[in-house]
């Protein structure tokens, strides 16, 4: 089977988009909210 470079480029683009959507879904999930709020308060904590 012979692959055209444009087919490979298209596959990489689609896989990258799916990965991006997965990361966005992970970041905006309700399970992560408390972790992100805790991380946001880190600069204001005293040593």
N, CA, C and O atoms as a Maestro MAE file, in Angstrom:
{
 s_m_m2io_version
 :::
 2.0.0
}

f_m_ct {
 s_m_title
 :::
 protein
 m_atom[188] {
  # First column is atom index #
  i_m_mmod_type
  r_m_x_coord
  r_m_y_coord
  r_m_z_coord
  i_m_residue_number
  s_m_chain_name
  s_m_pdb_residue_name
  s_m_pdb_atom_name
  i_m_atomic_number
  :::
  1 25 0.849 -1.181 0.000 1 A "UNK " " N  " 7
  2 3 0.000 0.000 0.000 1 A "UNK " " CA " 6
  3 2 0.891 1.238 0.000 1 A "UNK " " C  " 6
  4 15 1.792 1.367 0.829 1 A "UNK " " O  " 8
  5 25 0.633 2.130 -0.921 2 A "UNK " " N  " 7
  6 3 1.456 3.327 -1.087 2 A "UNK " " CA " 6
  7 2 0.746 4.530 -0.470 2 A "UNK " " C  " 6
  8 15 -0.392 4.835 -0.827 2 A "UNK " " O  " 8
  9 25 1.422 5.210 0.458 3 A "UNK " " N  " 7
  10 3 0.833 6.367 1.127 3 A "UNK " " CA " 6
  11 2 1.285 7.646 0.454 3 A "UNK " " C  " 6
  12 15 2.466 7.842 0.167 3 A "UNK " " O  " 8
  13 25 0.330 8.497 0.214 4 A "UNK " " N  " 7
  14 3 0.608 9.819 -0.319 4 A "UNK " " CA " 6
  15 2 0.923 10.738 0.864 4 A "UNK " " C  " 6
  16 15 0.329 10.584 1.931 4 A "UNK " " O  " 8
  17 25 1.832 11.677 0.697 5 A "UNK " " N  " 7
  18 3 2.216 12.575 1.789 5 A "UNK " " CA " 6
  19 2 1.012 13.388 2.277 5 A "UNK " " C  " 6
  20 15 0.940 13.729 3.458 5 A "UNK " " O  " 8
  21 25 0.084 13.698 1.398 6 A "UNK " " N  " 7
  22 3 -1.099 14.463 1.802 6 A "UNK " " CA " 6
  23 2 -2.015 13.639 2.698 6 A "UNK " " C  " 6
  24 15 -2.678 14.187 3.578 6 A "UNK " " O  " 8
  25 25 -2.056 12.335 2.484 7 A "UNK " " N  " 7
  26 3 -2.834 11.454 3.353 7 A "UNK " " CA " 6
  27 2 -2.232 11.440 4.753 7 A "UNK " " C  " 6
  28 15 -2.958 11.491 5.746 7 A "UNK " " O  " 8
  29 25 -0.924 11.372 4.829 8 A "UNK " " N  " 7
  30 3 -0.242 11.388 6.124 8 A "UNK " " CA " 6
  31 2 -0.483 12.721 6.826 8 A "UNK " " C  " 6
  32 15 -0.767 12.749 8.023 8 A "UNK " " O  " 8
  33 25 -0.373 13.805 6.102 9 A "UNK " " N  " 7
  34 3 -0.603 15.135 6.679 9 A "UNK " " CA " 6
  35 2 -2.035 15.260 7.192 9 A "UNK " " C  " 6
  36 15 -2.266 15.809 8.270 9 A "UNK " " O  " 8
  37 25 -2.980 14.760 6.434 10 A "UNK " " N  " 7
  38 3 -4.377 14.813 6.860 10 A "UNK " " CA " 6
  39 2 -4.594 13.994 8.124 10 A "UNK " " C  " 6
  40 15 -5.302 14.431 9.031 10 A "UNK " " O  " 8
  41 25 -3.999 12.826 8.192 11 A "UNK " " N  " 7
  42 3 -4.138 11.965 9.370 11 A "UNK " " CA " 6
  43 2 -3.531 12.626 10.599 11 A "UNK " " C  " 6
  44 15 -4.119 12.580 11.679 11 A "UNK " " O  " 8
  45 25 -2.369 13.238 10.450 12 A "UNK " " N  " 7
  46 3 -1.727 13.928 11.570 12 A "UNK " " CA " 6
  47 2 -2.585 15.108 12.019 12 A "UNK " " C  " 6
  48 15 -2.717 15.347 13.219 12 A "UNK " " O  " 8
  49 25 -3.158 15.835 11.094 13 A "UNK " " N  " 7
  50 3 -4.017 16.966 11.440 13 A "UNK " " CA " 6
  51 2 -5.245 16.499 12.216 13 A "UNK " " C  " 6
  52 15 -5.605 17.100 13.228 13 A "UNK " " O  " 8
  53 25 -5.879 15.448 11.754 14 A "UNK " " N  " 7
  54 3 -7.064 14.923 12.439 14 A "UNK " " CA " 6
  55 2 -6.704 14.411 13.829 14 A "UNK " " C  " 6
  56 15 -7.416 14.689 14.794 14 A "UNK " " O  " 8
  57 25 -5.618 13.674 13.939 15 A "UNK " " N  " 7
  58 3 -5.188 13.164 15.248 15 A "UNK " " CA " 6
  59 2 -4.838 14.306 16.206 15 A "UNK " " C  " 6
  60 15 -5.151 14.236 17.394 15 A "UNK " " O  " 8
  61 25 -4.199 15.340 15.699 16 A "UNK " " N  " 7
  62 3 -3.870 16.497 16.533 16 A "UNK " " CA " 6
  63 2 -5.132 17.194 17.026 16 A "UNK " " C  " 6
  64 15 -5.200 17.605 18.184 16 A "UNK " " O  " 8
  65 25 -6.121 17.328 16.164 17 A "UNK " " N  " 7
  66 3 -7.375 17.959 16.546 17 A "UNK " " CA " 6
  67 2 -8.095 17.137 17.605 17 A "UNK " " C  " 6
  68 15 -8.619 17.696 18.568 17 A "UNK " " O  " 8
  69 25 -8.127 15.836 17.443 18 A "UNK " " N  " 7
  70 3 -8.762 14.956 18.430 18 A "UNK " " CA " 6
  71 2 -8.039 15.060 19.771 18 A "UNK " " C  " 6
  72 15 -8.685 15.105 20.817 18 A "UNK " " O  " 8
  73 25 -6.726 15.098 19.751 19 A "UNK " " N  " 7
  74 3 -5.942 15.254 20.973 19 A "UNK " " CA " 6
  75 2 -6.244 16.601 21.635 19 A "UNK " " C  " 6
  76 15 -6.404 16.670 22.854 19 A "UNK " " O  " 8
  77 25 -6.323 17.658 20.848 20 A "UNK " " N  " 7
  78 3 -6.651 18.988 21.369 20 A "UNK " " CA " 6
  79 2 -8.018 18.989 22.040 20 A "UNK " " C  " 6
  80 15 -8.162 19.520 23.141 20 A "UNK " " O  " 8
  81 25 -9.016 18.408 21.400 21 A "UNK " " N  " 7
  82 3 -10.360 18.348 21.972 21 A "UNK " " CA " 6
  83 2 -10.341 17.531 23.264 21 A "UNK " " C  " 6
  84 15 -11.030 17.881 24.223 21 A "UNK " " O  " 8
  85 25 -9.572 16.461 23.303 22 A "UNK " " N  " 7
  86 3 -9.450 15.659 24.517 22 A "UNK " " CA " 6
  87 2 -8.844 16.447 25.667 22 A "UNK " " C  " 6
  88 15 -9.312 16.345 26.801 22 A "UNK " " O  " 8
  89 25 -7.810 17.232 25.389 23 A "UNK " " N  " 7
  90 3 -7.184 18.044 26.434 23 A "UNK " " CA " 6
  91 2 -8.145 19.117 26.932 23 A "UNK " " C  " 6
  92 15 -8.224 19.365 28.135 23 A "UNK " " O  " 8
  93 25 -8.866 19.745 26.035 24 A "UNK " " N  " 7
  94 3 -9.847 20.759 26.436 24 A "UNK " " CA " 6
  95 2 -10.939 20.132 27.294 24 A "UNK " " C  " 6
  96 15 -11.332 20.710 28.306 24 A "UNK " " O  " 8
  97 25 -11.426 18.977 26.913 25 A "UNK " " N  " 7
  98 3 -12.460 18.290 27.698 25 A "UNK " " CA " 6
  99 2 -11.938 17.919 29.076 25 A "UNK " " C  " 6
  100 15 -12.662 18.039 30.064 25 A "UNK " " O  " 8
  101 25 -10.687 17.468 29.154 26 A "UNK " " N  " 7
  102 3 -10.078 17.120 30.443 26 A "UNK " " CA " 6
  103 2 -9.947 18.356 31.322 26 A "UNK " " C  " 6
  104 15 -10.256 18.313 32.513 26 A "UNK " " O  " 8
  105 25 -9.490 19.450 30.739 27 A "UNK " " N  " 7
  106 3 -9.260 20.671 31.517 27 A "UNK " " CA " 6
  107 2 -10.566 21.278 32.021 27 A "UNK " " C  " 6
  108 15 -10.596 21.840 33.115 27 A "UNK " " O  " 8
  109 25 -11.631 21.177 31.256 28 A "UNK " " N  " 7
  110 3 -12.902 21.788 31.634 28 A "UNK " " CA " 6
  111 2 -13.817 20.824 32.389 28 A "UNK " " C  " 6
  112 15 -14.947 21.184 32.718 28 A "UNK " " O  " 8
  113 25 -13.351 19.611 32.668 29 A "UNK " " N  " 7
  114 3 -14.206 18.664 33.372 29 A "UNK " " CA " 6
  115 2 -14.379 19.107 34.823 29 A "UNK " " C  " 6
  116 15 -13.491 19.741 35.393 29 A "UNK " " O  " 8
  117 25 -15.504 18.775 35.406 30 A "UNK " " N  " 7
  118 3 -15.806 19.160 36.773 30 A "UNK " " CA " 6
  119 2 -14.876 18.533 37.794 30 A "UNK " " C  " 6
  120 15 -14.677 19.088 38.875 30 A "UNK " " O  " 8
  121 25 -14.309 17.392 37.470 31 A "UNK " " N  " 7
  122 3 -13.412 16.705 38.391 31 A "UNK " " CA " 6
  123 2 -12.135 17.509 38.646 31 A "UNK " " C  " 6
  124 15 -11.536 17.386 39.715 31 A "UNK " " O  " 8
  125 25 -11.719 18.313 37.702 32 A "UNK " " N  " 7
  126 3 -10.463 19.051 37.795 32 A "UNK " " CA " 6
  127 2 -10.624 20.415 38.455 32 A "UNK " " C  " 6
  128 15 -9.625 21.066 38.762 32 A "UNK " " O  " 8
  129 25 -11.846 20.858 38.677 33 A "UNK " " N  " 7
  130 3 -12.096 22.209 39.165 33 A "UNK " " CA " 6
  131 2 -11.364 22.493 40.473 33 A "UNK " " C  " 6
  132 15 -10.709 23.529 40.582 33 A "UNK " " O  " 8
  133 25 -11.450 21.628 41.448 34 A "UNK " " N  " 7
  134 3 -10.820 21.875 42.739 34 A "UNK " " CA " 6
  135 2 -9.293 21.908 42.606 34 A "UNK " " C  " 6
  136 15 -8.636 22.729 43.245 34 A "UNK " " O  " 8
  137 25 -8.732 21.029 41.787 35 A "UNK " " N  " 7
  138 3 -7.280 21.031 41.578 35 A "UNK " " CA " 6
  139 2 -6.814 22.358 40.981 35 A "UNK " " C  " 6
  140 15 -5.794 22.906 41.399 35 A "UNK " " O  " 8
  141 25 -7.555 22.868 40.011 36 A "UNK " " N  " 7
  142 3 -7.171 24.121 39.374 36 A "UNK " " CA " 6
  143 2 -7.370 25.311 40.318 36 A "UNK " " C  " 6
  144 15 -6.578 26.253 40.294 36 A "UNK " " O  " 8
  145 25 -8.409 25.279 41.143 37 A "UNK " " N  " 7
  146 3 -8.610 26.357 42.113 37 A "UNK " " CA " 6
  147 2 -7.483 26.360 43.143 37 A "UNK " " C  " 6
  148 15 -7.006 27.423 43.541 37 A "UNK " " O  " 8
  149 25 -7.065 25.192 43.568 38 A "UNK " " N  " 7
  150 3 -5.949 25.090 44.508 38 A "UNK " " CA " 6
  151 2 -4.654 25.608 43.876 38 A "UNK " " C  " 6
  152 15 -3.881 26.308 44.529 38 A "UNK " " O  " 8
  153 25 -4.424 25.274 42.635 39 A "UNK " " N  " 7
  154 3 -3.231 25.749 41.931 39 A "UNK " " CA " 6
  155 2 -3.271 27.268 41.743 39 A "UNK " " C  " 6
  156 15 -2.229 27.922 41.770 39 A "UNK " " O  " 8
  157 25 -4.458 27.824 41.555 40 A "UNK " " N  " 7
  158 3 -4.581 29.274 41.383 40 A "UNK " " CA " 6
  159 2 -4.252 30.018 42.665 40 A "UNK " " C  " 6
  160 15 -3.808 31.165 42.612 40 A "UNK " " O  " 8
  161 25 -4.462 29.389 43.822 41 A "UNK " " N  " 7
  162 3 -4.178 30.034 45.112 41 A "UNK " " CA " 6
  163 2 -2.719 29.909 45.532 41 A "UNK " " C  " 6
  164 15 -2.299 30.592 46.466 41 A "UNK " " O  " 8
  165 25 -1.940 29.070 44.882 42 A "UNK " " N  " 7
  166 3 -0.543 28.834 45.274 42 A "UNK " " CA " 6
  167 2 0.300 30.115 45.357 42 A "UNK " " C  " 6
  168 15 1.057 30.250 46.319 42 A "UNK " " O  " 8
  169 25 0.218 31.052 44.422 43 A "UNK " " N  " 7
  170 3 1.073 32.241 44.504 43 A "UNK " " CA " 6
  171 2 0.773 33.112 45.742 43 A "UNK " " C  " 6
  172 15 1.623 33.897 46.161 43 A "UNK " " O  " 8
  173 25 -0.393 32.979 46.309 44 A "UNK " " N  " 7
  174 3 -0.784 33.838 47.413 44 A "UNK " " CA " 6
  175 2 -0.526 33.201 48.784 44 A "UNK " " C  " 6
  176 15 -0.751 33.848 49.808 44 A "UNK " " O  " 8
  177 25 -0.074 31.985 48.823 45 A "UNK " " N  " 7
  178 3 0.168 31.301 50.085 45 A "UNK " " CA " 6
  179 2 1.520 31.751 50.668 45 A "UNK " " C  " 6
  180 15 2.488 31.975 49.941 45 A "UNK " " O  " 8
  181 25 1.549 31.871 51.979 46 A "UNK " " N  " 7
  182 3 2.783 32.240 52.660 46 A "UNK " " CA " 6
  183 2 3.638 31.003 52.886 46 A "UNK " " C  " 6
  184 15 3.115 29.909 53.096 46 A "UNK " " O  " 8
  185 25 4.938 31.175 52.843 47 A "UNK " " N  " 7
  186 3 5.851 30.047 53.102 47 A "UNK " " CA " 6
  187 2 5.900 29.719 54.557 47 A "UNK " " C  " 6
  188 15 6.614 28.800 54.958 47 A "UNK " " O  " 8
  :::
 }
 m_bond[187] {
  # First column is bond index #
  i_m_from
  i_m_to
  i_m_order
  :::
  1 1 2 1
  2 2 3 1
  3 3 4 2
  4 3 5 1
  5 5 6 1
  6 6 7 1
  7 7 8 2
  8 7 9 1
  9 9 10 1
  10 10 11 1
  11 11 12 2
  12 11 13 1
  13 13 14 1
  14 14 15 1
  15 15 16 2
  16 15 17 1
  17 17 18 1
  18 18 19 1
  19 19 20 2
  20 19 21 1
  21 21 22 1
  22 22 23 1
  23 23 24 2
  24 23 25 1
  25 25 26 1
  26 26 27 1
  27 27 28 2
  28 27 29 1
  29 29 30 1
  30 30 31 1
  31 31 32 2
  32 31 33 1
  33 33 34 1
  34 34 35 1
  35 35 36 2
  36 35 37 1
  37 37 38 1
  38 38 39 1
  39 39 40 2
  40 39 41 1
  41 41 42 1
  42 42 43 1
  43 43 44 2
  44 43 45 1
  45 45 46 1
  46 46 47 1
  47 47 48 2
  48 47 49 1
  49 49 50 1
  50 50 51 1
  51 51 52 2
  52 51 53 1
  53 53 54 1
  54 54 55 1
  55 55 56 2
  56 55 57 1
  57 57 58 1
  58 58 59 1
  59 59 60 2
  60 59 61 1
  61 61 62 1
  62 62 63 1
  63 63 64 2
  64 63 65 1
  65 65 66 1
  66 66 67 1
  67 67 68 2
  68 67 69 1
  69 69 70 1
  70 70 71 1
  71 71 72 2
  72 71 73 1
  73 73 74 1
  74 74 75 1
  75 75 76 2
  76 75 77 1
  77 77 78 1
  78 78 79 1
  79 79 80 2
  80 79 81 1
  81 81 82 1
  82 82 83 1
  83 83 84 2
  84 83 85 1
  85 85 86 1
  86 86 87 1
  87 87 88 2
  88 87 89 1
  89 89 90 1
  90 90 91 1
  91 91 92 2
  92 91 93 1
  93 93 94 1
  94 94 95 1
  95 95 96 2
  96 95 97 1
  97 97 98 1
  98 98 99 1
  99 99 100 2
  100 99 101 1
  101 101 102 1
  102 102 103 1
  103 103 104 2
  104 103 105 1
  105 105 106 1
  106 106 107 1
  107 107 108 2
  108 107 109 1
  109 109 110 1
  110 110 111 1
  111 111 112 2
  112 111 113 1
  113 113 114 1
  114 114 115 1
  115 115 116 2
  116 115 117 1
  117 117 118 1
  118 118 119 1
  119 119 120 2
  120 119 121 1
  121 121 122 1
  122 122 123 1
  123 123 124 2
  124 123 125 1
  125 125 126 1
  126 126 127 1
  127 127 128 2
  128 127 129 1
  129 129 130 1
  130 130 131 1
  131 131 132 2
  132 131 133 1
  133 133 134 1
  134 134 135 1
  135 135 136 2
  136 135 137 1
  137 137 138 1
  138 138 139 1
  139 139 140 2
  140 139 141 1
  141 141 142 1
  142 142 143 1
  143 143 144 2
  144 143 145 1
  145 145 146 1
  146 146 147 1
  147 147 148 2
  148 147 149 1
  149 149 150 1
  150 150 151 1
  151 151 152 2
  152 151 153 1
  153 153 154 1
  154 154 155 1
  155 155 156 2
  156 155 157 1
  157 157 158 1
  158 158 159 1
  159 159 160 2
  160 159 161 1
  161 161 162 1
  162 162 163 1
  163 163 164 2
  164 163 165 1
  165 165 166 1
  166 166 167 1
  167 167 168 2
  168 167 169 1
  169 169 170 1
  170 170 171 1
  171 171 172 2
  172 171 173 1
  173 173 174 1
  174 174 175 1
  175 175 176 2
  176 175 177 1
  177 177 178 1
  178 178 179 1
  179 179 180 2
  180 179 181 1
  181 181 182 1
  182 182 183 1
  183 183 184 2
  184 183 185 1
  185 185 186 1
  186 186 187 1
  187 187 188 2
  :::
 }
}
